[in-house]
Amino acid sequence: MKEKDTITIKNKKAYHEYFLVEEFTAGMVLQGTEIKSIRAGKVNLTDAFCGFTGNELYVRNMHISEYEFGNIYNHEPKRERKLLLSRRELRKLQNKVAEKGFTIVPVRLFVGEKGLAKLVIALAKGKHTYDKRETLKKKDSVREMERRGDT
């Protein structure tokens, strides 16, 4: 049995900025050197977002660093990448995004068992500043309780 190094890159900012309503796992259309950079963990999801162009969903502003050993065929770091979802899922997302307040944010990027990069995207609703403060208070109180319980 082969033990694999699993690559998982999380978008912590998305958990802070949004209420995540529903998650979807999507494949991505990548160029040759992009998957090598992803396997090296050279990805930044912080400012990334998803948007529709026609009936196709693209992830924008996701930074995949150029491959260190790439040559003239290296990729552009912040190019748009097409997401692969079923037609039913795309239609559902498109209808929800048309409603006021909903957006699609990338939450996590991982490499699956077959070696393919997958992006977990979430249908999200923006938090207000008081919601963010409330979330931080809860997180701090849980951390404080754990600290007191361990000592």
Secondary structure as UniProt FT lines:
FT   STRAND          8..10
FT   HELIX           12..17
FT   STRAND          18..28
FT   HELIX           32..39
FT   TURN            40..41
FT   STRAND          43..44
FT   TURN            46..47
FT   STRAND          49..53
FT   TURN            54..55
FT   STRAND          56..60
FT   STRAND          63..64
FT   TURN            68..69
FT   TURN            72..73
FT   TURN            77..78
FT   STRAND          81..84
FT   HELIX           87..98
FT   TURN            100..101
FT   STRAND          102..111
FT   TURN            113..114
FT   STRAND          117..126
FT   HELIX           129..150
//
